[in-house]
Amino acid sequence: MPGMPWEPSLPTSKLGDDADFGLLISAISTKLINSPLAQSHHHIEEALALLGRGDRKDRCYVFRFSDDYHTMSNTYEWTNEGIQGHQHELQNIPTRRMAYFYETIRDQGLFVVNNVHELGSEAGEFRSELVREQIGSMMAVGMYLEQRLVGFVGCDLVNRYTEWTDWDIRQLRLVADMIVNTIARHEAEQRLRLTEQKLLEANAKLAQLAREDGLTGLVNRRGLDEALDFELRRAIRGQQQLALLMVDVDFFKGINDHYGHVYGDEVLTAVAAILQTHFKRSGEVVARFGGDEFLVVCPQAIPSELVEQAEKVRLQVQQLKLHDTLSVSVSMGLYVTIPAPGTTRDSLLRQVDAAAYQAKQNGRNRLEIAPLHIK
Ligand SMILES: Nc1nc2c(ncn2[C@@H]2O[C@H](COP(=O)(O)OP(=O)(O)OP(=O)(O)O)[C@@H](O)[C@H]2O)c(=O)[nH]1
């Protein structure tokens, strides 16, 4: 893995126009330092524009290496007026095609060409590429993140030539440092956002699982309690009818004993599915109350319709054909009320449970309606 080949200290040779240099670096630094994530792309391109402004360069660009260093891609580009850009063509370029350039930047962190025609045959395809882009002079410096080479920042002169100085190299290294820091900061921000997003999704999933019955996928007892409390408060506030339907599989223990728990589970899943097809109006909640008991909460219910629906459920359960000799039925209790202030969840449950118990007592495979409160 290529690391930093030079000491991070700056060259000490006499530099060019120090004031201009300082202004440029401070302008680029100001642009990048507070650049928000959404504008980072734009700001990095602006930084490249500042680097090349005043005809000092014709093209300035950033390349990133793939993690395995097999390819490199031009991720940002600025071009001087009238100069053709090449960013779109320079994506996923195999580094072995540009071996001469890649090995130099990897080993030295710097690649300087004052005159493309001075490049020898060892430059191979890299030289042809410079000629194709009509580059006269070019220079690139490595970009490092935590001592690891991740790309480079470079600049070209098109159809003209220069003798690059220490000053130019120093400038480009500073700009490369600022750009790579900006990229790193934004990548860290993006990772953080992604992690936060995943965490929120995982929490939402956990919250959902905590309210879901694993076998039937229905709301479980915990979810039911929450939903029932919510609907009870609403019914009290609005003085609206609230109905509860309890559904209990008949002789379920016998089903388990004779056909095994797998069939028992299938019966529970099938009854749950039937209930879900009949009670899916907004606000209606079908829950597994426990064992072989289900509870349906129906806000703003119309009792006659509920009785009709319950009867359909009863008949459909009876028609279940899960095994040649297995017949299934359910006993149901219905309780409809306009809850008075102070009514509790438990008192509602006692009423509907009593109705379901009555259905068992009266022969099973039937619906009993809690006598009080029904309209
Ligand atoms: N297969 C299966 N059985 C369960 C599950 N949860 C509870 N049971 C069984 O359900 C049975 C409930 O039986 P009981 O409460 O005696 O009710 P029953 O046999 O239906 O009798 P009645 O309600 O009076 O008709 C018990 O044997 C529990 O072991 C489950 O998730 N899967």
The ligand as an SDF file (V2000), in Angstrom:
LIG
                    3D

 32 34  0  0  0  0  0  0  0  0999 V2000
  -49.1730  -24.9250   18.4490 N   0  0  0  0  0  0  0  0  0  0  0  0
  -49.2050  -23.9390   19.3710 C   0  0  0  0  0  0  0  0  0  0  0  0
  -49.8650  -24.1080   20.5370 N   0  0  0  0  0  0  0  0  0  0  0  0
  -49.8940  -23.0920   21.4160 C   0  0  0  0  0  0  0  0  0  0  0  0
  -49.2670  -21.8830   21.1780 C   0  0  0  0  0  0  0  0  0  0  0  0
  -49.4950  -21.0620   22.2420 N   0  0  0  0  0  0  0  0  0  0  0  0
  -50.2430  -21.7630   23.0970 C   0  0  0  0  0  0  0  0  0  0  0  0
  -50.5120  -22.9860   22.6190 N   0  0  0  0  0  0  0  0  0  0  0  0
  -51.2980  -24.0490   23.2050 C   0  0  0  0  0  0  0  0  0  0  0  0
  -52.6640  -23.6720   23.1140 O   0  0  0  0  0  0  0  0  0  0  0  0
  -53.3800  -24.4660   24.0130 C   0  0  0  0  0  0  0  0  0  0  0  0
  -54.5370  -23.6680   24.5740 C   0  0  0  0  0  0  0  0  0  0  0  0
  -55.3440  -24.5630   25.1730 O   0  0  0  0  0  0  0  0  0  0  0  0
  -56.5280  -24.2190   26.1400 P   0  0  0  0  0  0  0  0  0  0  0  0
  -56.3090  -22.8410   26.7010 O   0  0  0  0  0  0  0  0  0  0  0  0
  -56.7100  -25.3420   27.0930 O   0  0  0  0  0  0  0  0  0  0  0  0
  -57.7480  -24.0530   25.2120 O   0  0  0  0  0  0  0  0  0  0  0  0
  -58.5400  -25.0730   24.2610 P   0  0  0  0  0  0  0  0  0  0  0  0
  -57.9090  -26.4240   24.2000 O   0  0  0  0  0  0  0  0  0  0  0  0
  -58.6700  -24.3570   22.9660 O   0  0  0  0  0  0  0  0  0  0  0  0
  -59.8970  -25.2010   24.9570 O   0  0  0  0  0  0  0  0  0  0  0  0
  -61.1670  -24.2860   24.7780 P   0  0  0  0  0  0  0  0  0  0  0  0
  -60.6490  -22.8850   24.5860 O   0  0  0  0  0  0  0  0  0  0  0  0
  -61.9300  -24.4360   26.0330 O   0  0  0  0  0  0  0  0  0  0  0  0
  -61.8890  -24.7420   23.5720 O   0  0  0  0  0  0  0  0  0  0  0  0
  -52.3880  -24.9330   25.0740 C   0  0  0  0  0  0  0  0  0  0  0  0
  -52.2220  -26.3310   24.9530 O   0  0  0  0  0  0  0  0  0  0  0  0
  -51.0870  -24.2500   24.6850 C   0  0  0  0  0  0  0  0  0  0  0  0
  -49.9570  -25.0750   24.8830 O   0  0  0  0  0  0  0  0  0  0  0  0
  -48.5450  -21.7390   19.9550 C   0  0  0  0  0  0  0  0  0  0  0  0
  -47.9640  -20.7100   19.6380 O   0  0  0  0  0  0  0  0  0  0  0  0
  -48.5560  -22.7870   19.0840 N   0  0  0  0  0  0  0  0  0  0  0  0
  1  2  1  0
  2  3  2  0
  2 32  1  0
  3  4  1  0
  4  5  2  0
  4  8  1  0
  5  6  1  0
  5 30  1  0
  6  7  2  0
  7  8  1  0
  8  9  1  0
  9 10  1  0
  9 28  1  0
 10 11  1  0
 11 12  1  0
 11 26  1  0
 12 13  1  0
 13 14  1  0
 14 15  2  0
 14 16  1  0
 14 17  1  0
 17 18  1  0
 18 19  2  0
 18 20  1  0
 18 21  1  0
 21 22  1  0
 22 23  2  0
 22 24  1  0
 22 25  1  0
 26 27  1  0
 26 28  1  0
 28 29  1  0
 30 31  2  0
 30 32  1  0
M  END
$$$$
